[in-house]
């Protein structure tokens, strides 16, 4: 493969460097593999290279870097994930699509009702999105599908399970970075694998993994409400199990994720979560109690068929009026006042 470039002297040098390092990735020497990954990272982030030349090389050789996620050495796996994150940031691009993912509960009613309607969209795209080349989007789609497939194996298969807590965390961070760049079509194609990864990872003993998994649940729920409504209910049970975790950061992130899982998913799950959420109103950490208040307030304003669940949601807010912290009491009163303007019959 010969890379065309505006810099004739750069072509053989850059190509030689990249290809030599790619070849070293199959070496039996861990130190050489680690150094090769470090060199690849440096080349990817070298602002002096022609972007087109570098991109063409990455498009060709990225499978070799992906395979390093299974390297025997933990240090190499970590470095490979770092290189892949740079690739995501620099080269993964999808065309902007009209937003067909429903963002609020009221809009979601249009999808789950008997006469589904797609909300209108202005269809505006950023100018930079319109000029994305077909080969760039093809690469982005192939790269995304392969990366998520490998990640699913690392989290769900016993023979491939990632033993290092730090590597599991970094791999989830890579997925989070990837989701930022995905459009709706790309998200749909990886959705089953994402659900498998999260279902397996939410019970992870590492607290930071639990926090990031909760954030990922919120991201995919908000990113594609239609898909999440159909299949996201499987995440509710492992989320509820984390509500009683000893670390307050886990509890706080989980409360928020539970709120999104119910709001964008099957709202019948609310029956399963209001009890555990009510227990969090007596949490020793005020941030957790405050988050429960915010979730209940949002449900009361946005949840589809919320009128059927007033008896379960309103007590969560009323309990906060008696919180030991005056700031939470005031917040609860303000939120309740806001809600009463939407429901005059409650006054």
N, C-alpha and C positions, 0 to 999 in steps of 0.2 A: 504494500500500500504506500502510495506517495501522496503527501499532503501538499496541496497548492496553497501558496501564501504570497502576500505582498512583500515579504522579506526573504529573498532567495537564500541567504546564508543561514536563516533561522530554521528553514524546513528540515534539513538533515540533522541539525543539532538537536532540536526539540524532539523530533521523531525518534532519533537514536536514544536520547535520554529516557523517554517514556517507554519505549519498547524494551530497552535493557532492564529497566526496573520491573516491568511486567514479567519478563522472563525470570528474574530473580525471585519472584513471589512463589515459584515452585521449588526453590532451593530447600535442602534439608537443614540448612543453618538458620536458626531462629533469628540471630542477630542480623543476618543479611536480609531476611524477609522484613524485619522491622525497619531497617534502614531504607529499604526500597520503598516501603509505604510512606516513610517520612519524606523521602525525596519526591515521591509522587505528589504528596500534599504541598510541598514547596513549589513544584512546577505548576500545579493547578492555581495556586494563589499568587503566582508571579505575574504582576501586572504588565510586564514588558513583552509578554508573548502575544502573538496574534490570536485573538479570540477564536477565529474560524479554524485555525490550525489546531489549537488545543482541543476545541470542541470535537473536531473530526476524530482525533486520536481517542478521546474519551468515549465517543460513540462506538468506536471499534473495540476498545479494550476493557470496558467497564465490567464484563462478566468475570474477568480474572480478579478484579478487586472485590466484587460481590462474594466470590468463593472464599475470600479470606475471613469472612464472618465465621467460617467453620475451622479456622486455623487452630492447631493444637495449643498454641501459646496464647495466654490471655492478653498479653501486651500487644500482640499482633492483631487480635480480634478488636481490641479497643482502638488501635490506630486505624484499622480498616474502616471502622464505623465513623471515625473522625473524617477520613478521606471521603467517604460516601456522603457525609453531611455537606462537605464542600461542593461535591458534585450536584447535590440537590439544590443548593443555594445558587449555583452558577448556571446550571444547564437544564434543570427540569422546568419546563414551561408548557402551560396549556392555554388554549384560547379561552378568553372569558366567555361564559355562556349566559344567556338570560337566566335570572335567578328563579328557578322553578322549585327551589327548596323553600318550603313555607316556614317562615321564621316565628310566627306567633300562633298562639292557640286558636284565636279567632279565625285565622286563615286556614288552619289545619282542619277546621270543621268542613271546609269546602271539599277536602279530599276524602274524609272518612264518612261523609254523608252519602245519601243515596244518589245524589246528582253531582258528582265531582266536577269541579271547575278549576281550571288553572288560573291563578291570579294573573292579572295583566302585568306586563313588564315593559319598560321602555326600550329594552333590547340594546341599550347603549353598551358599547365595548370601548375599552381603552385603545388608543391608537397603537400602542406598543403591542397589544394582544392581537390586533388584526394582522400585523406583519409577521407573526410567528410562522416559520417555515414548516412545511408538512413533515420533513425529515426530523425536525426538532421535536415536534409533537409525537411522532412515531417513537423516537428514542425515549421521550418522557413516559409514554404509556408502557412501553416494554420494560424500561428500568423500574418503574413503579410496581408493576405486576410481579416482576421477579424478586424485587427487594421484599415486598410484603409476603410473598410465598415463602421465602427463606426465613423471614422473621417468624412466621407461623410455625415452622418446623422447630425453631429454637425455643419456642414457648410451649408447644403442645405435644411434641413427640419425645418419648422417654429416651430414645437412643440419640437424639440430637439436642436434648435440653441444655440450655445455657446454665452452667453451674455457678458462674460468677455473678454476684449481686450487682456489682458495678457495671458489668457488661450488659446485663439485662436492663439496667436503668438507661444506659447510653443508647441501647437499641430502641427503647421506647421513645427516647428523646429524638432519635433519628426519624422515627415514624411520625412523631408530632410535627417535626420540621417538614416532612414530606406532605402531610395533610394540608399545611398552609398553602402549598403550591397546587393542590389538586382542584380541578373543577368538578362539577356534579357528575359528569360521565365517568371520570377517572375514579371518583369515590365509589360509585356504584359497582364498578368492576372488582374492587378490592374489599367490598363490604363484608362478605362472608368470612374472609380471612381475618379482618379486623375484629369481628365479633368473637371469633375463636381465640384470638390473642388476648383480648380483654377478659373473656370468661376465665381463661387459664391464669391470667396475671393478677386479677383483682385479689385473689387469696394469697398472693406472694407474701412471704414473711418480712420482706424488706419494706420499711415504712415509706421510703422515697418512691419506690415502685408503685405502692398503693396510691400515693398522692398523684403521680403522673397518670396512672390509669384512670383515676377519677376525672382528671382534666381531659383526657382523651375521650372519655364517654361524653362529656359535655360538648367537645368539639364535633364528634360525629353526629350527635343528636341535633345540634344546631345546623350542621352543614348539610344534612339531607333528611328533613323531617319525614318525608314520605317513606323512605326506606326504613328509618328508625321506627316509625309507627308500626310497621309490619313485623319487625324482627328483633327490636331492641329489648323486649321484655325479659329475655334471658339474662340480662345484666343486672336486673333489679335485686335478685336474691344475693349475689356476691357483694353488691354495694351495701345492702342492709347489714350484712355480716361485718362490714368495716366500720359501721357507725359507732361501735363500742370499742374501737381500737384505743390503745393506751396513749397514743400520740395525738395531741389536739390538732396538728396540721392534717393528719389523716382524716380525723372526724369532720373537720371543717370542709375540706375538699370533697369528702363523700356526701355531706349534706347538700352541697351545691349540685353535685352530679345526680343525686337522687331527684332533686328538683327538676333538672333537665330531662332525666329519664322518664319521669311521669308526664311532664308538660308536652314533650315531643313524641312520647311513646303511647302505649295503651294506657289511658288514664284509669282503667280499672285497677292498675297497680297501686293506685293511691290507697286502696283498702289495706294493702300489705305494708305500707311504709309509714302511715300516720302514727301508729303505736310506737315504733322505734324512734321516730322524730320527736314525739311528745316526751320521751325519756331524755332526749338531748336538751330539752328546755330546762333541765336541772343539771346540765353539764357544768363542771367547775370552771371551764374556760368561757369567758363572755363572748369571744368571737364565734364559738360554736352556737351559742344561744341566739346571737344576733343573726347568724346565717339561716337558722331555722325560721326566724321571723321574716327574713327577706324571701325565702322560698315560699312560705305560706301566703305572703302578700302577693307574690307574683302569680301563684296558682289562682287566688281569688279574683285576679284581674284578667288572666289570660287563658286559664285551663278550659279546654273544650268541655261542654256539659258541666261546667263548674257549679251550676245551681243545684245539681244533684248531690254535691259534696260539701255544701256549706256547713253541715253539721259536723264534719270532720276537720274542715280547714279553719273555721272561725275560732274554735277553742285554742288552737295553736297561737293565734294572735292575741286573744284575750289573756292567756296565761302570761304573756310577756308584759302586760300592764302591771303585773305584780313582781317583776324581776327585781333582784336585789340591787341592780345598778340603775340609777336614775336615767342614765343615757339610753338604756334599752327601753325603759318605761316611756320616755319621751318619743323614741323612735316608733314604738308600737302605737302610741296615740296618734302620731302623725300619719302613719300608714293606715290606721283604722279610719281616720278622718278622710283620707284620700279615697278609700274604698266606699265610704258612705255616700260620696258624691256620685258614684257609679250605680249605687243601689239605694235609691231614696226610700224604698219600701222597708229597709232595715232600720231607719231612723224612728 
